[in-house]
């Protein structure tokens, strides 16, 4: 990769050469990956297009449908809608063999089409999703006497994520002893990687010691090496009894030095816990800032 070229954000579209890309190459994946408005728009467009096609076929048959005005595309279209949806008001009926064959074909298309749409809608609706919130910024501050990388995850649902596990890795540019440039992933050691019940909030902490891939990297070094912090969380939704997962990527400009996460949990006078998601992403100046990251110069907050 050209070092002077602008770095793409993680998750941006990638130009893939040598791989056949067509709209029908992986329809199921594209539908499941689309948003609900996109799926509904696709269903409506396919429904209108299919009925327009069969309306044209009815018109090609001439006077083949009883009570259908000759040449009326509108009436032919709505007769097609009645046929495909099996409404069948009875005002218009096929009166030739050609029309009966078109009706038979349309009925088959309608049955198969509605079955496919029903299956896709149910699969998309039933797919488990985690309502996990990651703090917009990660911070580097002092923890137990040494620099540490911290970020926060929160469960915005009112149930628990059981046996939640967090993994964090760093992706950065490196040059091998042979002079070969590459992007390498390094797993980060965390103070805690699992929790039996993830209910409110969880502060993920990685101590930056001599064994850390972040050791000695100041802000400029992280930017030049396009160092990405990739966090993933998996667990079992206690209500749905299915596995859920979430991920977030912190780019170099989203990791702040000499800042701490604002406390968002407090105990109310009646003994209840309160979590303030309005301040979930807020940070503040650290009371004690790390002087360096192991040889790296201190950065402004």
Buried (B, 14 or more C-beta within 10 A) or exposed (E): EEEEEEBEEBEEEEEEEEEEEEEEEEEEEBBEEBEEEEBEEBBEEEBEEBBEEBBEBBBEBEEBBEEBEEEBEEBBBBBBBBBBEEEEEEEBBBBBEBBEBBBEEBEEBBEEBBEBBEEBBEEBEEEEEBBBBBBBBBBBBBBEEEBBBBBBBBBEBEEBBBBBBBBBBBBBBEEEEEEEEEEEEBEBBBEEEEBEEBBBBBBBBBBBEEEBBBBBBBBEBBBBBBBBBBBBBBBBBBEEEEEBEBBBBBBBEBBBBBBBBBEBEEEEEEEEEEBEEEEBBBBEEBEEBBEBBBEBEBBEB
